[in-house]
Amino acid sequence: MSRSILRPLAAIAALAGLVAYATIMLRGPQGVRALQERRQEIRALEEQNANLARDIQAKKQRIERLKNDPSTQEVIIKKVLGLTRPGDTDFKTSSDNLPKPK
C-alpha cells in the first residue's frame, strides 16, 4: 500500500520541482524580461544599421556624382575652394559698403 502512495507523491514532488525551476528560470537574469530587453536592443541596432546603410548609399552616390558629373564638380569647386573658371567674373558683396538707413 505504501508503494501506491509513494508514486503519486513522487510525481507531485517532481512536478512541483519542475514548476519551481521554471519559475526561477523565467524570472531570473536569463528570463523573459531579459529576452524582451535583448529584442528591443536588437530592433534598435537594426534601425541604426539601416540608417547607416542609407547614409553610406547616399555618400556613394555623391562620390559617383563628384567623379562623373562636371556640373557637380564645378559647384563644389566654387563653393569649397572659391575658384572660378578662366574668363568668369566673381562678384563679392559686403554689407560694409552699403549706405546705412537713416
Number of C-alpha atoms within 10 A of each C-alpha: 5 6 8 8 9 11 11 11 12 11 11 12 12 12 12 12 12 12 12 12 11 13 12 13 13 15 12 12 11 11 14 13 13 14 13 11 11 12 12 12 12 12 12 12 12 12 12 12 12 12 12 12 12 12 12 12 12 12 12 12 12 14 12 11 14 16 11 11 12 11 11 14 14 15 15 14 14 14 11 9 9 10 14 14 10 6 6 8 8 11 5 5 8 6 7 7 7 8 7 7 4 3
